[in-house]
Amino acid sequence: MTLSSPLVPAGEVLAQMSALLDRLDPDRTGVDPKTRLAWLRTARRVQARVTALTAQLTGEADHTKAAEETAGTPLASWLGMGETISRKEAAGALRQARKLAQHRLVGEAAVAGRLGTSQARAITTVLDNLASQLDEAQQAQAEQVMVDLAGHLDADQLSKAAGQVLKTVVPERAEESLETHLQRQAEAAYRQRSLRFFFEGASVRFDGSLPRPAAEAWIAQLDAHAEQARRTALERRDPLAETLMPEQRRADALIAQIHQPTSDGADGPSARVLVMLDYAKLTAGAAGAGVLPDGQELSAGELRRLCCQAEVIPVVLGGPSQVLDVGRAERLVTPQLRAALIARDKGCVFPGCDAPPSRCEAHHILPWYLGGLTWLHNLVLLCHSHHPVCEPARYGVRDQWQVRIAAADGLPEFIPPARLDPGQKPVRHARHQHPPGRSHTGPTRAA
């Protein structure tokens, strides 16, 4: 089959792919690193396209009742007849296929490779949540807007794009529709709250669902305890300090809280939830005035409830607030300055890293020992893994990543080592990249 060949039925394409996989050479010991990464990228893209095609075929079989007609059984049961798949997995696959079947553009873009699996799932979730507020034509327009946004937004960003969609599709009532959407989400989250325990020998496994603000507060508490334990272990030269996984540290933090249920936290780490407040929206009472550090917007009702809690730190953007820059006399980052860092960076800023602020440290771009100031334009958030990668060698003897603050917009960007990119073109984290059509120019502050 060549590129100029006519379209080929899905069955024939899948058969050829299966036959080629049967001929796959398992010996890849001589592959150079660059080629290995290129193969990995291609494999992930092919996987996403095949996953989307599988969902489409599942949805079409469900719609035509193919399993009932040929095997006399529902499709979910038929899926388990010829595969080692649980009833729960089959039901989940069918549920996702039905969602994708309702959104033709999303399915086509996913099969064509323009959308990843997670992106498609995020888009269909947003579209389904907005459906009751839009007529048929507006829903079609919203779907096109979301598919276009996927060109420069990842799945997590797409899941928070309802406001952008509404401003494009129904600009005259976008604020009202967004507030309705956020309130419905908050009410649904409250209805869906749950906590289940499963006893498995010497262990107890549990899962559940919490409203977002409550979960953010709990996660902040766990991560604050976990980070304190990590630093204490490092100071004690504990050999286990670097071997524990983040999930294990959280579990240890939860166990510590269980064993100290009456503690008022006076001697322990303080756990706080930052809420970014848009000063103009706040004074106008508009929707989306409050935003959590990860970009999740809050309804007005949620914002009012959060602001009544003592452990919430409001970070007012665009209005009077606390002094954010600290002079040379201070080496350590103050709580106010860390709050500003979180509001700007929203987590580790190393490209591709998704570590949240609770697992990050404030890194001095120009080190303290070289005269670097402890102020916002000399600091970035880096996780424990990427902090050493960017920590400048005192005598500059290694070819390494460098971080700097762009003077044009005040956001962090990185200069790759020459061994990785001879041209050393600056790169940014996805959350700080400019959308297509908006070029970034202007001088930058050197590291």
C-alpha positions, 0 to 999 in steps of 0.5 A: 500500500502506497500513499497514492493508493485509494482508501483501504477498509479498516479491517484490511489496515488492521490486518496489515498492521498485525502482520507487520507486528508479527515480523517485528525484530525484538533486538534493539540493542544497537539502536542509538538514543536519538532513533530510540526516542523517535521510535517511541514518539511514533509508537505513541502516536500510532497507539493513540490513533489505534485507540481512537479507531478501536473506540469508533469501531466499538461505538459503531458495533454498539449502535448497530447492535452487532453483538446482539444480532450475531452472538445474542449477547450485549456488546459488553459481554461479547468483549469479554468472550474472546479477550481477558478483559473484566466486565468493568473494563468492558463497560468502561470501554463501551462508555468511552466509545459511546461518548466519542460516537456523539462527537464526530469531529473529535473521533475523526481528529483522534483517528487522524492523529491530531488528538491524543487519547487523553485530549479526546477524553477531556474534550468529550467531557467538557462538551457533554457538560456544556451540552445543556446550555447550547443548542445543536448548532452551538454544540457543533461550533463548540466541538470545532473550537475544542478540536482547534484548541487541542493543537496547543493545549494538553488534556489537563488544559483542555479540561479547563477550557469551558470558559474559552469555548463559551466566550467564542460560541456565546460571547453575549452570555459567556459569564453567566453560562460559565458560572452556571457550568461551574456551579453544576460541576460543584454540585455534581462533585458534591453528589458524587462524593464517596469513600470505599474500603477494600480489605485485602489481607494485611492491607486495606485499599480505598478509593473515592471522590471528593469535591475539588476544593476539599480534595485540594486542601487534603492533598496540600495537608498530605504533601506538606507533611510528606515534604517535611518528612523528606527534608528531615530524612535528608538532614539525618542522612537517612538512606531511605530518603531518596528511595521512597516514591511520592505515593509512599510519602503521601501514604506515610503522611496520611498514617501520621495524621491518623495517629495524631487525630487531635493535633492542632498543627501548631508544631507541624507544617502548615497546609494552605490552598492558594486561590488566585483572585482576578481583582476586576472580576472579584469586584464585579462579581463575575464568574471565574474570579477565583482560580486554583493554582492548577487553573481550575476555575471556581464558582462564586459559591465555592469561592465564598465558602473557601474565603471563609476558611483560615487556611486559604491564601488569596493571591490577588492579581491585578490589585493591591497585595503584599510586597512580593520581592524580597531584598538581599538581606533575605536568603530564604523564600518568604511565604508571600514570595512562595505564594507569588511563585506558585501563582506564576509557575503553577508547579515545576517549570521544567519542560514536560514535568507535571510535579505540583507546587507542593513537590517543588523548591524555589531555585535561585537562577543566579545563586545566592553565593554569586550575589543573586537576590531573593526576589521573584525575577530570580526564582523559579519552582523546580521539583526535586528531580529537576532542581539539580539539573538546573543548579549551575555548577559553581565554576561552570565546568559542565554543559547543562540546562540553564533557566532564565526569566524572559524580560518580555513577559516575565515567564521562565524559559530554558536553554538546552545543553549544547550537546542536546541542541547545538543551536540552544533554542529556548524552550518553555513548559507547555503552560507557559508557551504562546498559542500559535500565531503569537510569536515571542520576541524581545530580550531575555534576562540571562541566567 
